[in-house]
């Protein structure tokens, strides 16, 4: 991935990053996403051994 525009369109990743940082609504939504990601990282070992679908449904 070079990060350069293809066919005149910038890569979605670059556009999404600028939009999230630039807008007030995006900045407010970011911490919520970070908290959810952190919670998923703290899943107990017993839960991690089970299939993932019940864990995702509970979240």
C-alpha positions in Angstrom: 0.0 0.0 0.0 1.5 3.3 -1.1 -1.1 5.7 0.3 -1.3 7.5 -3.0 -4.6 8.2 -4.7 -5.8 5.6 -7.3 -7.8 6.9 -10.3 -8.0 10.3 -8.7 -9.6 9.1 -5.4 -7.7 9.2 -2.1 -7.5 5.9 -0.2 -10.5 5.4 2.2 -8.2 5.0 5.1 -6.8 8.5 4.7 -10.2 10.1 4.2 -11.6 8.3 7.2 -8.8 9.4 9.4 -9.1 13.0 8.5 -12.9 12.9 8.8 -12.7 11.4 12.3 -10.1 13.9 13.6 -11.8 16.9 12.0 -15.4 16.4 13.0 -16.7 16.9 16.6 -19.0 14.0 16.3 -16.2 11.7 15.2 -14.0 12.8 18.1 -16.9 12.0 20.5 -17.4 8.5 19.1 -13.8 7.6 19.2 -13.4 7.1 22.9 -16.4 4.8 22.9 -14.8 2.6 20.3 -11.6 2.5 22.2 -13.4 1.4 25.4 -15.1 -1.4 23.6 -11.9 -2.6 22.1 -10.2 -2.6 25.5 -13.1 -4.5 27.0 -12.7 -7.2 24.3 -9.0 -7.5 25.2 -9.9 -8.3 28.8 -12.0 -11.4 28.1 -11.2 -14.2 30.6 -9.2 -17.2 29.4 -12.2 -19.5 29.9 -14.3 -17.4 27.7 -11.6 -17.2 25.0 -11.6 -21.0 24.7 -15.3 -21.0 23.8 -16.6 -20.2 20.3 -16.6 -16.5 19.7 -20.2 -16.0 18.6 -21.8 -16.1 22.1 -19.2 -13.5 23.3 -20.0 -11.2 20.3 -23.8 -11.6 20.9 -23.4 -10.7 24.6 -21.4 -7.6 23.7 
